[in-house]
Amino acid sequence: MLDPKKIEQIARQIHSAMPKGVKEFGDDVEKKLRTILQSQLSKLDLVNREEFDIQTQVLLRTREKLVSMEQRLSELEARLESQQPSAEKKAE
C-alpha cells in the first residue's frame, strides 16, 4: 500500500533533523523510526496513487454517463409533453 522507499526517505529526514546526541545512535534509530512510521501509516485509511487515479477515471466516466442520461431523459420528457395535448384532444 505505501511505498517503502518513501517511508525510508521520511525516516532519514526525521533522523537528520534530530539533535546530534540522538543521531549518534545511528542506524538503530533510523530503523526504529522506519518501523514506527510503517506501523502508524498502515493504520490510516489511505489509497495509493494508482488506485486514486483509477477511481478518478471511473468517476469521470460515471459523470459523463449521468449527463448523457439526463439529456436523454429531458428529450423524452419533452417528447412526451408534446404528445400529451394531442392525446387529450382526441379523448374529448
Summary of the structure (lengths in Angstrom):
residues: 92
radius of gyration: 29.8
end to end distance: 69.3
largest distance: 97.7
contacts: 185
relative contact order: 0.08
helix: 85%
strand: 0%
